[in-house]
Each structure stands twice: as C-alpha cells, then as structure tokens.
C-alpha cells in the first residue's frame, strides 16, 4: 500500500528539515506532544526577545507580535469552522473544560454524561461537580469502541452536559459527533467536545456537527508550544452566559478609559465586544506567538491533505501489524478511528523504553499497549522501522 499523498505547496522532505527530532529519531508520539518545529520555537524566542527589549525601553516590534497573537483566533476559527468572535483564549485544555463545567453544570439534581474512554484531566473537571449535587454518569465502552446507543442510554431530561472527546486519547476511537450532538440536543443538553486529539490533524466543522463548546490546546496535533489553548463557544451561548472570571480586558474600552483617565465611574460593569467576553488572561504570550507560527504551517499544508496523509499512514501501519500477528486495541474500521493506533504488547512500558533508548523510536506506553500516533510529516520508512523493531515482541 502506497503511503504518499500529494501535499500541495509543501514538500514533506523539506518540512521534515524543520523538525530537529526527525533528523535522528523516529517520532511517533504526537498524541502526547507534537514534534517540536524549529520555526515555531524561533517565534517564541523572537516574541520573548521583543518583549524584553520593550520592557528595557529599547525599540521593539512587540506591537507586531501582539497583532499576530490576536490573529490566532482567526486561525483556530478557520480550522474548526466558526467565527473568530466565538473563539476565546484559555491557558490549557483542562482550564477550558473546567470553565465550561462551572458555567453550565452546577445545579443540584442535574447530571453529566461522560464515558470510560476520556482522559483523566477531562474527567476530573466533571467529577468535581459532584460537590454541587450533580450526578456524573459513565457510558461504558466495549472492545475499544463506544457506540452512540450506549451513550444515549445514559441521557435524560435532567442531563445538562454530554462531554466527549472527538478522538479518544488511548486508542484513537473516533466518535460520531454529529449523532451525539443530536442525542444531546434532544435531551436539552450541551455537547462539550475535547478536541485536543484531532484539531490540526482532521477537518472539523463545529457548526455542521452541532458542537456547543470545544476546547483544544496547541501542543499536540497543532504542533504548538504548551501553555496556549482555545475555547470555542457557540455565539448565542457566549452572549447569554456570564464569564466565569472577570478581567479588565473584557470591559468596554470607553468604560476603562473613563475610569482610568477621568474619574471613578465603576458602579456598573460595561462589557466590551463579545469576542473578548470569555478571554482569560494570557499568562504565556510567547506560547501564542509559537502557536501562530504552528497554525500557519498547518494551514499552509492544508488540513484536508494532512488528514488524508495521516489516514494512509495509519492504514499502512495497521496492515503491517495485523500481518505480523499483533492484536490491536484500536478499531480496524477506518470510520471508527483516527491518528492513533494502540498495539497490545506484553511488558509495554519496558518495550516503549527500549524503543526510545535503544532504537530512538518515540512512542508511548498507554493502556497496556504501545500507542503510535503519526503526523503528516511521518513517512512509510518510519513505519517500516518501527514494525521491524516491534516484530521481536510479536506474539509467538
């Protein structure tokens, strides 16, 4: 099976030169952290340098970088199919999930539906709602799959939220988000999606799929640094909901100037544009500078092309694994998986350590298996190398 998929305007071999780790490693752990791109981290360094110059009173281009940081909202909006006014800054995916949890699920007697395939940092945001008298229900997976019918059984008219990952972190199971949004909305519940294992790697349309909230950090498939994330909130909800935290930058510009430059007049809050209403303070602007460069790369290559290439690489990987006699924890049906392949291997932690330390192959030990997560810059040769090494651990 051929792996090559045309990538318009961008040569894979040239792209690989911008990822230092690829020069002497086989990097297949993008579900943990996207491979570090030189251009991305040069952007973080450049922002930091310009910030330092500005603080020391030296002429700088800091204003240009602030504009680029604001542009990241438009970039992210383009990647998920929404308006930039519906995108808000949050420092991490976990923070964003916690913000949503506090905004929409706090009444005693309500329930939240999640499942046993979610990542821990997602789950604990909802489990914390039990302190408010909110019930947390778990839909149970079977054989690495979680069908909509199993989730539907857990919802009722007291369900406030259905929380789901578009793609699951452990084995790459891909949920039917459109069907799940219909199930949620039939029960007057919000659909909250953790998009960190898919945004930047596959085409997403939050409007078509009926997503109410989506949260995603940039340090995995978006290839950005840690410390930058985005919260999508459907416009009607952003307008109706009061922000969990209230910061000065959320206020009307004239309100701020009047109180700072003229006289005290802060008896009532006056919010500014809806586009800033739910923005949290950016603790790490350098991370957003790097994310600007990272999303430039993703958009230049094209998400459609990236998705096709990742699918072909995973198909080739699975074919080789099955022929070698491995048992997969990932569904073989291509409509039920994306980007992540989990392989059942004895002593999986030791195997992952051996591959990293002795063979310079970076994968992750997860859920009693070896998790492999290739990005668009990976090649057939990368897969051939890991297959050759894994065969020594194949079932006898």
C-alpha positions as CSV (number, residue, x, y, z in Angstrom):
1,X,0.0,0.0,0.0
2,X,1.4,3.4,-1.0
3,X,1.6,5.9,1.7
4,X,2.4,9.0,-0.3
5,X,-0.4,11.6,-0.6
6,X,0.1,14.8,-2.5
7,X,0.6,17.7,-0.2
8,X,0.0,20.9,-2.2
9,X,2.7,23.7,-2.0
10,X,4.7,21.8,0.6
11,X,7.3,19.1,0.3
12,X,7.4,16.6,3.1
13,X,11.1,16.2,2.8
14,X,11.6,20.0,3.2
15,X,9.1,20.1,6.1
16,X,11.0,17.4,7.9
17,X,14.1,19.5,7.9
18,X,12.4,22.0,10.2
19,X,11.9,19.3,12.9
20,X,15.2,18.6,14.5
21,X,14.0,15.5,16.3
22,X,13.3,13.8,13.0
23,X,16.9,14.0,11.9
24,X,17.9,11.2,14.3
25,X,14.7,9.8,15.7
26,X,11.5,8.2,14.5
27,X,9.0,10.4,16.3
28,X,5.5,8.7,16.6
29,X,4.1,10.3,19.7
30,X,2.2,13.3,18.5
31,X,-0.8,12.3,20.7
32,X,1.4,13.2,23.7
33,X,3.2,16.2,22.2
34,X,3.6,17.3,18.7
35,X,7.2,17.1,17.4
36,X,9.0,20.4,18.0
37,X,9.2,22.6,14.9
38,X,12.2,25.0,14.7
39,X,10.1,27.8,13.1
40,X,7.6,27.5,16.0
41,X,10.1,27.8,18.7
42,X,12.0,30.6,16.9
43,X,8.7,32.5,17.1
44,X,8.5,32.0,20.8
45,X,12.1,33.2,21.2
46,X,11.5,36.2,18.9
47,X,8.5,37.3,20.9
48,X,10.4,36.9,24.2
49,X,13.3,39.0,22.8
50,X,10.9,41.8,21.6
51,X,9.1,41.7,24.9
52,X,12.4,42.1,26.8
53,X,13.5,44.9,24.5
54,X,10.2,46.7,25.1
55,X,10.5,46.3,28.9
56,X,14.0,47.8,28.8
57,X,12.9,50.8,26.8
58,X,14.6,49.7,23.6
59,X,12.8,50.0,20.3
60,X,11.0,46.7,19.5
61,X,8.4,45.1,17.3
62,X,6.3,43.9,20.1
63,X,3.2,45.5,18.6
64,X,3.5,43.3,15.5
65,X,3.6,40.2,17.7
66,X,0.5,41.3,19.6
67,X,-1.3,41.5,16.3
68,X,-0.1,38.0,15.4
69,X,-1.3,36.7,18.8
70,X,-4.7,38.1,18.1
71,X,-4.7,36.5,14.7
72,X,-4.5,33.1,16.3
73,X,-8.2,33.3,17.0
74,X,-8.9,33.6,13.2
75,X,-6.5,30.8,12.5
76,X,-8.2,28.5,15.0
77,X,-11.7,29.5,13.8
78,X,-10.6,28.6,10.3
79,X,-9.5,25.1,11.5
80,X,-12.8,24.3,13.2
81,X,-15.3,26.2,11.0
82,X,-16.6,29.0,13.2
83,X,-16.4,32.8,13.5
84,X,-13.4,34.3,15.3
85,X,-15.7,36.0,17.7
86,X,-16.7,32.6,19.1
87,X,-13.0,31.7,20.0
88,X,-11.6,32.6,23.4
89,X,-8.2,32.4,25.0
90,X,-7.6,29.8,27.8
91,X,-4.2,28.7,29.0
92,X,-4.8,24.9,28.7
93,X,-7.4,22.4,27.6
94,X,-8.0,21.4,31.2
95,X,-8.7,25.0,32.1
96,X,-11.1,25.4,29.3
97,X,-13.0,22.2,30.3
98,X,-13.2,23.5,33.9
99,X,-14.5,26.9,32.8
100,X,-17.3,25.2,30.8
101,X,-18.0,22.8,33.7
102,X,-18.5,25.8,36.0
103,X,-20.6,27.7,33.5
104,X,-23.2,25.0,32.5
105,X,-23.4,22.3,35.1
106,X,-23.9,23.4,38.7
107,X,-27.5,22.8,39.7
108,X,-28.3,20.1,42.2
109,X,-30.2,17.2,40.7
110,X,-28.8,17.6,37.2
111,X,-26.4,15.0,35.6
112,X,-23.4,15.0,33.4
113,X,-22.8,12.1,31.0
114,X,-19.2,11.2,30.1
115,X,-17.6,7.8,29.4
116,X,-14.8,5.5,30.4
117,X,-12.5,6.4,27.4
118,X,-11.9,10.0,28.4
119,X,-8.5,11.4,29.6
120,X,-8.2,11.9,33.3
121,X,-7.8,15.7,33.2
122,X,-11.1,15.9,31.3
123,X,-12.9,13.7,33.7
124,X,-11.9,15.4,36.9
125,X,-13.4,18.7,35.8
126,X,-16.8,16.9,35.8
127,X,-16.2,14.7,38.8
128,X,-15.7,17.9,40.8
129,X,-19.3,18.9,40.1
130,X,-20.4,16.1,42.4
131,X,-19.7,18.6,45.3
132,X,-22.6,20.7,43.9
133,X,-25.0,17.7,43.9
134,X,-24.5,17.0,40.2
135,X,-24.6,13.3,39.2
136,X,-21.8,12.1,36.9
137,X,-22.8,9.1,34.7
138,X,-20.3,7.0,32.7
139,X,-21.2,5.3,29.4
140,X,-19.2,2.1,29.2
141,X,-17.1,1.1,26.2
142,X,-16.8,-2.4,24.8
143,X,-13.8,-3.8,22.8
144,X,-12.3,-0.3,22.4
145,X,-15.5,1.2,20.9
146,X,-18.3,3.3,22.3
147,X,-21.4,3.4,20.2
148,X,-24.0,6.2,20.3
149,X,-26.6,3.8,21.6
150,X,-24.6,3.2,24.7
151,X,-24.2,6.9,25.3
152,X,-27.9,7.6,24.6
153,X,-29.0,5.2,27.4
154,X,-27.3,7.5,30.0
155,X,-29.1,10.7,28.9
156,X,-32.4,12.0,30.2
157,X,-34.2,15.4,30.6
158,X,-32.0,16.2,33.6
159,X,-28.8,15.8,31.7
160,X,-27.0,19.2,31.5
161,X,-23.9,18.1,29.6
162,X,-22.7,15.3,27.3
163,X,-18.8,15.5,27.5
164,X,-16.9,13.7,24.8
165,X,-13.5,13.6,23.0
166,X,-13.8,13.8,19.3
167,X,-10.9,11.2,19.2
168,X,-10.0,9.3,22.3
169,X,-6.5,9.6,23.7
170,X,-5.9,5.9,24.4
171,X,-6.7,4.0,21.2
172,X,-7.9,6.7,18.7
173,X,-11.5,5.7,18.7
174,X,-13.4,8.4,16.7
175,X,-16.8,9.3,17.9
176,X,-19.8,10.1,15.6
177,X,-20.0,13.7,16.8
178,X,-23.0,14.7,14.6
179,X,-25.1,11.8,16.0
180,X,-24.0,12.6,19.6
181,X,-25.0,16.3,19.2
182,X,-28.4,15.2,18.1
183,X,-28.7,12.9,21.1
184,X,-27.6,15.7,23.4
185,X,-29.9,18.3,22.0
186,X,-32.9,16.0,22.0
187,X,-32.4,16.0,25.8
188,X,-31.7,19.8,26.0
189,X,-28.1,19.1,27.0
190,X,-25.0,20.8,25.8
191,X,-22.4,18.9,23.8
192,X,-18.9,19.7,25.1
193,X,-16.0,18.3,23.0
194,X,-12.4,17.9,23.9
195,X,-10.7,18.5,20.6
196,X,-7.0,18.1,21.5
197,X,-6.6,14.8,19.7
198,X,-7.9,16.0,16.4
199,X,-7.8,19.8,15.8
200,X,-5.0,20.4,13.3
201,X,-5.0,16.8,12.0
202,X,-8.5,16.4,10.7
203,X,-11.2,18.6,9.2
204,X,-13.8,19.8,11.8
205,X,-16.9,21.8,11.3
206,X,-18.4,22.7,14.7
207,X,-21.5,24.2,13.1
208,X,-22.3,21.2,10.9
209,X,-21.6,18.8,13.8
210,X,-23.7,20.8,16.3
211,X,-21.0,21.3,18.9
212,X,-21.8,23.8,21.7
213,X,-18.3,24.0,23.3
214,X,-14.9,22.8,22.1
215,X,-11.6,23.1,23.9
216,X,-8.2,22.5,22.5
217,X,-4.6,23.1,23.5
218,X,-2.0,23.7,20.8
219,X,0.8,21.4,21.9
220,X,-0.3,18.1,20.2
221,X,-1.6,17.9,16.7
222,X,-1.4,21.7,16.2
223,X,2.4,21.4,16.7
224,X,2.4,24.5,19.0
225,X,4.0,25.0,22.4
226,X,2.4,24.2,25.7
227,X,0.6,27.0,27.6
228,X,-1.8,28.1,24.8
229,X,-5.3,26.8,24.2
230,X,-8.6,27.9,22.7
231,X,-12.2,27.6,23.8
232,X,-14.9,27.7,21.2
233,X,-18.3,28.7,22.5
234,X,-21.4,28.9,20.3
235,X,-22.2,32.6,19.8
236,X,-25.6,32.6,21.4
237,X,-24.1,30.9,24.5
238,X,-21.2,33.3,24.6
239,X,-23.7,36.2,24.6
240,X,-26.0,34.7,27.2
241,X,-23.5,33.3,29.7
242,X,-21.6,35.5,32.2
243,X,-17.9,34.9,32.2
244,X,-16.6,32.7,35.0
245,X,-13.7,35.1,35.6
246,X,-14.0,38.9,35.1
247,X,-10.9,40.7,33.8
248,X,-10.3,44.3,32.8
249,X,-9.7,43.5,29.2
250,X,-13.3,42.2,28.9
251,X,-14.7,45.7,29.7
252,X,-15.8,48.3,27.2
253,X,-12.9,50.5,26.1
254,X,-14.6,53.8,26.9
255,X,-15.6,52.5,30.3
256,X,-11.9,51.7,31.1
257,X,-10.6,55.0,29.8
258,X,-13.2,57.0,31.7
259,X,-12.3,55.3,34.9
260,X,-8.5,55.4,34.4
261,X,-8.1,58.9,32.9
262,X,-11.1,60.9,34.2
263,X,-13.0,59.9,37.3
264,X,-14.4,56.9,39.2
265,X,-17.5,55.5,37.5
266,X,-17.4,51.8,38.2
267,X,-20.8,51.4,39.7
268,X,-21.9,49.0,36.9
269,X,-19.8,46.8,34.6
270,X,-19.9,47.6,30.9
271,X,-18.7,44.6,28.8
272,X,-16.8,45.3,25.6
273,X,-17.1,43.2,22.4
274,X,-18.4,39.7,22.6
275,X,-15.1,38.5,21.2
276,X,-13.3,39.3,24.5
277,X,-16.1,38.4,26.9
278,X,-14.7,35.0,27.9
279,X,-11.0,35.5,27.3
280,X,-8.8,34.6,30.2
281,X,-5.6,36.4,31.0
282,X,-2.8,35.1,28.7
283,X,-0.1,34.0,31.1
284,X,2.1,32.8,28.3
285,X,2.0,35.1,25.3
286,X,5.2,33.5,23.9
287,X,3.2,30.2,23.6
288,X,0.6,32.0,21.5
289,X,3.3,33.5,19.3
290,X,4.6,30.0,18.7
291,X,1.1,28.8,18.1
292,X,0.7,31.5,15.4
293,X,3.7,30.0,13.6
294,X,2.4,26.5,14.1
295,X,-1.1,27.1,12.7
296,X,0.5,29.0,9.8
297,X,2.2,25.7,8.9
298,X,-0.9,23.6,9.4
299,X,-3.0,26.0,7.2
300,X,-0.3,26.1,4.6
301,X,-0.1,22.4,4.2
302,X,-3.9,22.1,4.4
303,X,-6.0,20.2,6.9
304,X,-7.6,18.1,4.1
305,X,-4.2,17.0,2.9
306,X,-2.9,16.4,6.5
307,X,-6.0,14.2,7.3
308,X,-5.6,12.1,4.1
309,X,-1.9,11.5,4.8
310,X,-2.4,10.5,8.4
311,X,-5.2,8.1,7.4
312,X,-2.9,6.5,4.8
313,X,0.0,6.2,7.2
314,X,-2.3,4.5,9.8
315,X,-3.7,2.2,7.3
316,X,-0.3,1.1,6.3
317,X,0.8,0.7,9.9
318,X,-2.3,-1.4,10.8
319,X,-1.8,-3.7,7.8
320,X,1.7,-4.4,8.8
321,X,0.8,-5.0,12.4
322,X,-2.0,-7.5,11.5
323,X,0.2,-9.4,9.1
324,X,2.8,-9.6,11.9
325,X,0.2,-11.2,14.2
326,X,-0.3,-8.3,16.7
327,X,-3.6,-7.7,18.4
328,X,-4.9,-4.2,18.2
329,X,-6.7,-2.2,20.8
330,X,-7.7,0.3,18.1
331,X,-10.7,-0.5,15.9
332,X,-9.7,-1.6,12.4
333,X,-12.7,0.1,10.8
334,X,-11.3,3.3,9.4
335,X,-14.6,5.2,10.1
336,X,-14.1,4.4,13.8
337,X,-10.5,5.6,14.4
338,X,-8.2,8.4,13.6
339,X,-4.5,9.2,14.1
340,X,-3.8,6.8,17.0
341,X,-3.0,3.1,16.9
342,X,-2.7,1.1,20.1
343,X,-0.9,-2.3,19.9
344,X,-1.3,-4.9,22.6
345,X,2.3,-5.8,23.8
346,X,3.5,-7.6,26.9
347,X,5.6,-5.5,29.2
348,X,4.5,-2.4,27.2
349,X,6.4,0.1,29.5
350,X,9.7,-1.8,29.1
351,X,9.1,-2.1,25.3
352,X,8.4,1.6,24.9
353,X,11.6,2.4,26.9
354,X,13.6,0.0,24.8
355,X,12.4,1.6,21.6
356,X,13.2,5.1,22.9
357,X,16.6,4.4,24.5
358,X,18.0,1.8,22.2
359,X,16.4,2.4,18.9
360,X,15.5,6.2,19.0
361,X,11.8,5.4,18.3
362,X,9.5,7.6,20.3
363,X,6.1,6.1,21.2
364,X,4.0,6.0,24.3
365,X,3.1,3.1,26.7
366,X,-0.7,3.6,27.2
367,X,-3.5,1.4,28.5
368,X,-1.4,-1.8,28.5
369,X,-0.3,-1.2,24.9
370,X,2.1,0.7,22.7
371,X,0.4,3.9,21.3
372,X,1.7,5.1,17.9
373,X,0.5,8.4,16.7
374,X,2.0,9.6,13.4
375,X,1.6,13.1,11.9
376,X,1.7,14.2,8.3
377,X,5.5,14.6,8.4
378,X,5.9,10.9,9.1
379,X,6.8,8.5,6.3
380,X,6.4,4.9,5.2
381,X,10.0,4.4,6.1
382,X,9.2,5.5,9.7
383,X,6.6,2.8,9.9
384,X,8.9,0.2,8.4
385,X,11.4,0.9,11.1
386,X,9.1,0.6,14.0
387,X,7.5,-2.6,12.5
388,X,10.9,-4.2,12.2
389,X,11.7,-3.5,15.9
390,X,8.2,-4.5,17.1
391,X,8.4,-7.8,15.5
392,X,10.8,-9.0,18.1
393,X,7.9,-8.6,20.6
394,X,5.2,-10.1,18.4
395,X,3.0,-12.9,19.9
396,X,4.5,-16.4,19.3
